[in-house]
Amino acid sequence: MCCLYATAPFVTPQHLQEAAEIITRGEFDSAFTCVEFSYPVLRSLVINSEGRIAMKWPEYGPCRSQDLEKFYHDAGQFYFATMDVYRTTGFWGPNTYPIILSELEVQDLDTPTDWALAEIKFQLLKSINQA
């Protein structure tokens, strides 16, 4: 089965086909799009109970950001899963394939600002694909 979100304007037929083929071949039980966080989450900041900002994990403060582990988040475009996986764990479980996208290919549409960013990304993607 597939769940495709209408608020994800950059879904491509190629990525949908890739996910469907992976599931059909039985290599994975589910697949969905994800994107790398634009900045290492290990350098996250939090506001403490006194209203002061502090590093969530201060041990990573001295590290160069490019040396830290990469983390990804759900791109919110679509999910493919076998019916068995969907019935037991939802759209994805332990045997899930990540379709990794670039930040240019990901834009959720929830606000007018999101729409403006999508238009900018669309023009940039169009110019890159024409080059």
PyMOL commands that set and color helices and strands:
alter all, ss='L'
color gray80, all
select helices_A, chain A and resi 13-25+41-43+58-60+65-67+83-89+103-105+112-130
alter helices_A, ss='H'
color red, helices_A
select strands_A, chain A and resi 2-4+30-36+45-47+53-55+72-81+96-101
alter strands_A, ss='S'
color yellow, strands_A
deselect
rebuild
show_as cartoon
